Amino acid sequence: MSGRETVLVAMSGGVDSSVAAALLVEKGYRVIGATMKTFCYSETPANGRTCCGLDGIMDARRVADHLGIAHYVFDMEESFGRAVMDDFVAEYVAGRTPNPCVRCNSNTKIPDLLRRGRALGADRIATGHYARIRQVTGETAVLLRGVDDRKDQSYFLWGVPPEVLDHLVFPVGDLTKDEVRDRARALGLSTAEKPESQEICFVPTDDYTDFLSTRLGADHPALSPGRMVTAEGEHVGEHGGYARYTVGQRKGLGGGFGRRLYVLGVRPDRNEVVVGDPAGLARGEVTLGDLNWLAPSPAPGERLHVRLRHRAALVPAEVVERGGSELRLRFDSPQTAVTPGQSGAIYRGEALVGGGRIR
């Protein structure tokens, strides 16, 4: 990158994106801050007290003023609602567990900000993700895991359009979280001690079924009582709506079973939640759909690693079958975190190859 370039920085109001902007200013780039308005805050009980809420916007603006850079708020409510919130609801209705952060990065945040950034003269966009970009002369850039393995966020980026890689910058990807905090303190940023946001931005109550009830109505089949059964079909209890359960869940199943039971599956067509012993969660393979490739796609027989959940360990696996829209991987050892709707991010060494949704 040249110090004369213009970079649009996605500023959520958190410490990571604040330091990302500050580092670029230090290096002499022309920096523009941008915060996304993604939903109607008046409809949230906490009045938008989330990473993308009103507090986030004001925190981002304070940091931008401190750094002496312009700051814009982009209204992305329509595109975010369609690509992220509508998908979130549809996935739960279908009996799957969605990952809205992946959808946001892939369909809204990064593509939309790049388009809007170009209108402001920005050559690249930057975010506060703990990931890295390696530029290779004459070749498409490569997306790498962040240096801080505890904070690595490349998992959330497998779905970004490959054509944006050459325009992405991750200023904090070479730092640890502690180093980012130290930089923020040294720079006097108001977000230096701000805690991390853990909730889904449009679910400030931290109970996604509140959001589903608002969208679907409390009497929707996905939220209505039904049978809790074993894999063999034995009726062992009642559930309070299949959308309230996800594969691997143990809490919230009630008691009186005489043993610990886990959710093994969800059957929306029968309004049933399948439960059983933890051994029933073990899977030797995973099938991914909705594939997206950021590097040459893997071929049958290739060995790589897959991450099935954020902060989960990388799992060695072999490509068993590659179809047009699906990829089947066989694990070296059985895994229990194979949850339909969640993401499988695929790696060759440090490089993120791409990924897909768990089928």
Buried (B, 14 or more C-beta within 10 A) or exposed (E): EEEEBBBBBBBBBBBBBBBBBBBBBEEEBBBBBBBBBBBEBEEBEBEBBBBBBBBBBBBBBBBBEBBEBBBBBBEBBEBBBEBBBEBBBEBBBBBBBBBBBBBBBBBBBBBBBBEBBBEEEBBBBBBBBBBBBEEEEEEBBBBBBBBBEEBBBBBBBBBBEBEBBEBBBBBBBBBBBEBBBBBBEEBEBBBBEBEEBEBBBBBBEEEBBBBBBEBBEEEBBBBBEBBBBBEEEEEBBEBBBBBBBBBBBEEEBEEEEEEEBBBBBBBBEEBBBBBBEBEBBEBEBBBBBBBBBBBEBBEEEBEBBBBBBBEBEBBBBBBBEBEEEBBBBBBEEEBBBBBBBBBBBBBBEBBBBBBBBBB
